[in-house]
Amino acid sequence: MTREEMLAYCLGKPGAWLDRPWEDDEVVKVGSRIFAFLGAPDGTARIGVKCGPSREVADEWLHRFPAAARPMPYVGRSGWNSLDLDAGIPDDELVEAVDGSYDTVVAKLPRRERPA
């Protein structure tokens, strides 16, 4: 899956919008919260997503895809992983990871910020 395809998929989620909070880094938010980190457009093709409620649950990705998954800096302890888009993780599993991250973030949004 390419970075452009992943960005398009993320932006297709209800209420999703693109933000650039740090220089060239792109993130996709729903409401006021990030559910996908994509980094700089000219950087490595990877996505940062919430892969579980804790580090222990998110570590399943590290065991299944040791060459393509790693804890995200700063937020990794909270279950966020960085997944390489072109390193062997099947597209359907990447999409499933985005869906899980989106659903987790939406569930924690105040009702007024949730997509209709």
BELTAWO-V181075 format. One record per residue. N is the residue number from 1. RES is the residue in one small letter. PSI is psi in whole degrees, -180 to 180 (999 if undefined). BURIAL is I if it has 24 or more other ideal C-beta (glycine too) atoms within 12 Angstrom, else O. Layout:
N & RES & PSI & BURIAL
N & RES & PSI & BURIAL
This chain:
1 & m & 135 & I
2 & t & 165 & O
3 & r & -41 & I
4 & e & -41 & O
5 & e & -42 & O
6 & m & -42 & I
7 & l & -45 & I
8 & a & -41 & O
9 & y & -47 & I
10 & c & -44 & I
11 & l & -15 & I
12 & g & -9 & O
13 & k & 146 & I
14 & p & 128 & O
15 & g & 3 & O
16 & a & 144 & I
17 & w & 152 & I
18 & l & 136 & O
19 & d & 155 & O
20 & r & 75 & O
21 & p & -21 & O
22 & w & 103 & O
23 & e & -117 & O
24 & d & -4 & O
25 & d & 134 & O
26 & e & 138 & I
27 & v & 157 & I
28 & v & 129 & I
29 & k & 158 & I
30 & v & 129 & I
31 & g & -131 & I
32 & s & 7 & O
33 & r & 144 & I
34 & i & 135 & I
35 & f & -10 & I
36 & a & 127 & I
37 & f & 125 & I
38 & l & -11 & I
39 & g & -163 & I
40 & a & 142 & O
41 & p & -31 & O
42 & d & 12 & O
43 & g & -166 & O
44 & t & 140 & O
45 & a & 95 & I
46 & r & 164 & I
47 & i & 140 & I
48 & g & 125 & I
49 & v & 157 & I
50 & k & 114 & I
51 & c & 7 & I
52 & g & 167 & I
53 & p & -14 & O
54 & s & 168 & O
55 & r & -38 & O
56 & e & -44 & O
57 & v & -44 & O
58 & a & -25 & I
59 & d & -16 & O
60 & e & -39 & O
61 & w & -37 & I
62 & l & -36 & I
63 & h & -38 & O
64 & r & -35 & O
65 & f & 68 & I
66 & p & -26 & O
67 & a & -10 & O
68 & a & -4 & I
69 & a & 142 & I
70 & r & 155 & I
71 & p & 142 & I
72 & m & 142 & I
73 & p & 144 & O
74 & y & -46 & O
75 & v & 0 & O
76 & g & -34 & I
77 & r & -18 & O
78 & s & 14 & I
79 & g & 13 & I
80 & w & 133 & I
81 & n & 154 & I
82 & s & 124 & I
83 & l & 123 & I
84 & d & 135 & I
85 & l & -19 & I
86 & d & 34 & O
87 & a & 29 & O
88 & g & -3 & O
89 & i & 124 & I
90 & p & 145 & O
91 & d & -40 & O
92 & d & -31 & O
93 & e & -35 & I
94 & l & -43 & I
95 & v & -42 & I
96 & e & -39 & O
97 & a & -43 & I
98 & v & -45 & I
99 & d & -44 & I
100 & g & -42 & I
101 & s & -47 & I
102 & y & -51 & I
103 & d & -41 & O
104 & t & -45 & I
105 & v & -45 & I
106 & v & -41 & I
107 & a & -26 & O
108 & k & -5 & O
109 & l & 148 & O
110 & p & 148 & O
111 & r & -37 & O
112 & r & -20 & O
113 & e & -7 & O
114 & r & 143 & O
115 & p & 148 & O
116 & a & 999 & O
